[in-house]
């Protein structure tokens, strides 16, 4: 694994961690301007949190996929980046598909 690939794998795990924190803050309404900024029952902030999680995990997944170039060169950090970004993204995709097929 080259130095650049290791940096991309590390960046993908860092992106995942920062995405989780930012999505939690957005879901809790930290960035809403007033107490009612999340709408009824906080559903507006939940939707925005899911969008933040999806975009951040997509960026982290792309970064993790580009890190080694092939599966043989993937280290534990590369696999951790794939799992940390791919699992939430898959869950969002399944949830969206279930909503669309309802």
C-alpha positions as CSV (number, residue, x, y, z in Angstrom):
1,X,0.0,0.0,0.0
2,X,1.5,3.3,-1.0
3,X,1.5,6.4,1.1
4,X,-1.3,8.0,-1.0
5,X,-3.5,5.0,-0.6
6,X,-3.0,5.0,3.1
7,X,-3.9,8.7,3.3
8,X,-7.1,8.0,1.3
9,X,-8.0,5.1,3.6
10,X,-7.4,7.3,6.7
11,X,-9.4,10.1,5.1
12,X,-12.3,7.8,4.4
13,X,-12.5,6.8,8.1
14,X,-12.2,10.4,9.2
15,X,-14.9,11.5,6.8
16,X,-17.2,8.8,8.3
17,X,-16.5,9.9,11.8
18,X,-17.1,13.6,11.0
19,X,-20.2,12.7,9.0
20,X,-21.7,10.8,12.0
21,X,-21.1,13.7,14.3
22,X,-22.4,16.3,11.9
23,X,-25.5,14.2,11.2
24,X,-26.2,13.8,14.9
25,X,-25.9,17.5,15.4
26,X,-28.2,18.3,12.5
27,X,-30.7,15.8,13.6
28,X,-30.8,17.2,17.1
29,X,-31.5,20.7,15.7
30,X,-28.2,22.2,16.8
31,X,-28.0,24.4,13.6
32,X,-31.7,25.4,13.5
33,X,-32.2,29.1,14.1
34,X,-35.0,28.8,16.6
35,X,-36.7,26.2,18.8
36,X,-39.4,25.4,16.2
37,X,-36.9,25.2,13.4
38,X,-37.2,21.4,13.1
39,X,-40.9,21.5,12.4
40,X,-43.5,19.3,13.9
41,X,-41.9,16.5,16.0
42,X,-38.5,17.4,14.7
43,X,-39.1,15.7,11.3
44,X,-37.4,18.4,9.2
45,X,-34.1,18.0,11.1
46,X,-34.3,14.2,10.8
47,X,-34.6,14.5,7.0
48,X,-31.7,16.9,6.9
49,X,-29.6,14.6,9.1
50,X,-30.3,11.7,6.7
51,X,-29.2,13.9,3.8
52,X,-26.0,14.9,5.5
53,X,-25.3,11.3,6.4
54,X,-25.9,10.2,2.9
55,X,-23.7,12.8,1.2
56,X,-20.9,12.3,3.7
57,X,-21.0,8.6,3.5
58,X,-21.0,8.8,-0.3
59,X,-17.8,10.9,-0.2
60,X,-16.2,8.6,2.3
61,X,-17.1,5.5,0.2
62,X,-15.6,7.0,-2.9
63,X,-12.5,7.9,-1.0
64,X,-12.2,4.3,0.4
65,X,-12.8,2.7,-3.0
66,X,-10.1,4.9,-4.6
67,X,-7.5,4.1,-1.8
68,X,-5.9,0.9,-2.9
69,X,-7.3,0.3,-6.4
70,X,-7.8,-3.4,-5.9
71,X,-9.0,-5.7,-3.1
72,X,-5.6,-7.4,-2.5
73,X,-3.9,-4.2,-1.5
74,X,-6.7,-3.1,0.9
75,X,-5.6,-2.9,4.6
76,X,-7.7,-3.1,7.6
77,X,-8.0,0.7,7.4
78,X,-9.4,0.5,3.9
79,X,-11.9,-2.1,4.9
80,X,-12.9,-0.1,7.9
81,X,-13.5,2.9,5.7
82,X,-15.6,0.8,3.3
83,X,-17.7,-0.6,6.2
84,X,-18.1,2.7,8.0
85,X,-19.3,4.5,4.9
86,X,-21.0,1.7,3.0
87,X,-23.3,0.3,5.7
88,X,-25.1,3.6,6.5
89,X,-25.3,4.3,2.8
90,X,-26.8,0.9,2.1
91,X,-29.3,1.4,5.0
92,X,-30.3,4.8,3.5
93,X,-30.8,3.1,0.1
94,X,-32.9,0.3,1.5
95,X,-35.0,2.8,3.5
96,X,-35.5,5.0,0.5
97,X,-36.5,2.0,-1.6
98,X,-39.0,0.9,1.0
99,X,-40.5,4.4,1.0
100,X,-40.6,4.5,-2.8
101,X,-42.3,1.1,-3.1
102,X,-44.9,1.8,-0.4
